[in-house]
């Protein structure tokens, strides 16, 4: 099974930026045929989809992103990124990387993002 390791979280002020990374242990071939996504979960709330990117690099964003975030993938590095700009306190959550293929769905351990006002 694949290992997903998120990084790049931290504490930032409102209006600041962060870049999250999700490195996978898959081969380049296996990574290339996986759809990838970023989810987040705040305390006491359900996990929600933030952004996703398909094997063909088609992207989807939740409405609350409002043009502030950008998801991308590097098939050579087998890594997915989430660029987050104009961060708001309500963006505070644990952000999780997800990978999906025809066999199953896989999750990383998450990285904490805290936005102060």
N, C-alpha and C positions, 0 to 999 in steps of 0.2 A: 504494500500500500504506500501511497505517496505521503511525504512529510512536507507540510507547509509552515514556513516560519515568517511571521510578520515582524516588521521593524519600522522605526521612524516616528512612532508616537511620542508624545511629550506634553509639556505645559506651554501654552502660548496665550497671548493676550487677544482679545477680540479684534478682528481685522487682520490677524496674522495668517501665516501660511505654514503648511507641513506637507511633506511628501512621504507617504507610506509605501513600503515595499513588501512584497510577498515572494519569497524565494522557494522554489519547489525542488524536490529531490528526483523528480521524473527525468527520464531521458528527454532530449530535445524533441524526439518523435512523439512521445506520449504527451508532452506539454502542448505541442502544436495541435493536437486533436482534442484538447480540453477547453470547455467554456469556463471562464473565470469571473469571479464577482467579489465585491466588497460589501459586507453587511456591518451593521452596528447595533449595539444593545446598550441602552442606558439603564441604570438601576431601577428596578420595578417595572420595566417596560419590555415588550416583546422585541425580538431581533427583527430588524428590517433591512431590506435591500437598499443599498446606496447607489451602486453602479455595477454594471456587468459588461463584459466584452466577450464576443464569441470567437471561435476559431478563425473566422473570416474578418475579425477586427470590427465587427458591427457593435456599436455601443448603445447602452440604455442607461438613463439616469432617473433617479427618483425626483419628483417635483420639488422637494425641499432643497435640492442642490442649487436650483435657480441659476445655473450657469457658472457656479463657483468652483466646481470640481471637474477633474478630467481623469479618466481611466485610460491606461495604455498597457501594452505588453511588449516584451522583448523576448522573442523566441530563441535567440542565441543564448541569452542569460537565463532563460527559463524563469523569468520574473515578471510579475504584474505590479503596476504602480497605481497609486491614487494621489494625484496632486490636488491639494485642498487649499483654496484661497478664500480670503474674506471670511474667515472662520467666525462663528457665532457661539455664544455660550451654550445654546441648545444643540450644538454639534458634539458636546461632551458625551463620550461613550467609549466602550471597548469596541474596536474595529476588528472584524474577522475576515480573513481571506477564505474563499470557497473555490473549489475546483470540482468540475463535473464532467464525466465522460459517459460512455455507454454502459460502464460497469457499475458506477456508483457516484456518490457525492462525498466530498472530503473537506474537513475544516482545519484551520490553524488554531493556535492557542489564543490569539488575539493580541492587540497592542492598545494601550490606553491613550486616549486623546482627551486632554482637558483644556478647555477654553475659558479663560477668566475675563470678567468684565471690568 
